[in-house]
Structures are given as C-alpha cells and as structure tokens.
Amino acid sequence: MSKMKNENKTKIRRSDVVVACMDGDICGFAIPEYIERQESCCRRAEKFCRISEFGVDAALRRRGAASAMIDFCRTEAKKRKLERLEPDVWSFNRDAVRFCEAAGFETYRQYMEVKP
C-alpha cells in the first residue's frame, strides 16, 4: 500500500474587508479573499477572488451600495490579474442570486448535499 502525501496547495494571499457607507452610517460589507491555487493532479492552477461574505442592510438596498462593493472587488481583481470573481451565494437566497445575475455573474459550478 502506498502512502499519499497530503499537501495543502491553496494559498490565500490576502483578504479585504470592504465597507459601504450611506449618510455616514455603515450599510453593507464584503469580504473578498484573493486565492491562488497551484496546479495538482486534479485541477489546473488558478488565481481568483472569492467573495465569501457579502451583505447590505435590507432597509438600504437598491441604492447602489452592493454595486459599488462589487465594482471595488472587480477593480482589485484586475489589479491583481485574477481570472474571475466568485461570490459564495446560497441557492435559497433568491435576492442574492438575482443581484449576482444582474451584476453579470453566471453559474459555473454547483454544490449539492444530502442529509445522512
């Protein structure tokens, strides 16, 4: 029986905390993570921005805060020469899914689950 070496090839270069303000008050936030993965036997090398957390106060939505935060993440991704932005969105959060689609995001991967 051969032994396999388990090396973590994921390197998070950096994360930001992006804060949106309206009339001097915080109304939203985003946490983009800048990720670089080396090539392995199972995948190609890649560099991307995962937006792991994202939210805007429900009472202050549809006023441009979310779009401004996405624009910030896009600009930062371009500066870093990243391949894509990848928001982490739950499929049941229809408002978030609709916003992402309106912002130009497309579904390219799905995670599924089953209860044991």
N, C-alpha and C positions, 0 to 999 in steps of 0.2 A: 504494500500500500504506500503510495507516495504522499508526501506532505505538501500542502499548498501554503504558500506564504501570503498572508492577508495584509496588503499594504493599502492604506488609505491614500488614494491618488487625488482626492478632492482638496483644493486649496482655496479657502475663502480669503481673497486678497484684502477685502475691506467691506464694511457696511457703513451706510449713512443713516441718519435719522432726518427725514425731511418733514418740515412743519409748515402747514399752511395757516395763515392768519387772515382774519377779516375784521376790520374795525378794531384792531389791536388785540383781538382775542384769538386763541388757537382754535381752529375749526376742523383741522384734519392733520393726518400724519401718514408717512410711508416709510418703510424700511427696505431700501434696495440693498441686496447683497451682490457683490461683484465676485463671480465664481470662475475659476479656471480649473479645468479637469484635463489631466494628461490622457493620452491615448492608452487604451488597455486592450486586452484580447476581446473584450465585449463591446467596446464603443470607440468612437473617434474622439480626438482631442477637441475641446470646445471652450469658449470663453463667452459668458453671458451674464446678464443681470437678472436675478430672481427678486421680484418684489414680494417679500414674504409676509409683510403686514401692510395694510392699506385701509384707511377709513376717513370718512368725513361725517361730522355731526349731522344727523338726519334733518334737523331744522335749518341747516345752512347748505344743503345740497342744491345742485343745479345753478350754482353761481360762479363756477369756474375754478374752484379750489382743486378738485380732483384732476382736471385737465392740466392745471399748472404744475401739479406734482408729477404727472406723467411726462410732461414736457421736460421738467428737470431731469428725470430719470433717463429720458431719451438723449438729452444733451450730454449727460455724464457717460452714457454708454458709447456714444460716438467718440467722445474724447479718449476713452479707454480702448477704442477699437474692438468693442464687443460685438458678437454676432447677432444678439437678439435680446429683447426684454421678455421676461417670463413672469407674469403675475400669478401668484398662488391663489386661485379662486375656487371656492366650494361650489359645486354644481347646483345646490339648493338655494344659493344666494342669487336669485334671479336679477335683482337690481345690479349687483356687481358684474354678473355675466353680461347684461345688456350694456352697461357702461363700457366694459372692456371691448365688446364688439363694436360699439360706436366709436371708440378710440382707435380702431384699426387692428386689434388683436384677433387672431384666428386660433381655433382649437387645433393643436397638432398632436396632443397626447392626452390620454385619459387614464385615471386610476380607478380601479373598481375594488369593491370589498364584499365580503360575505361574513355573516356572523357565524362563529363556530358552533 
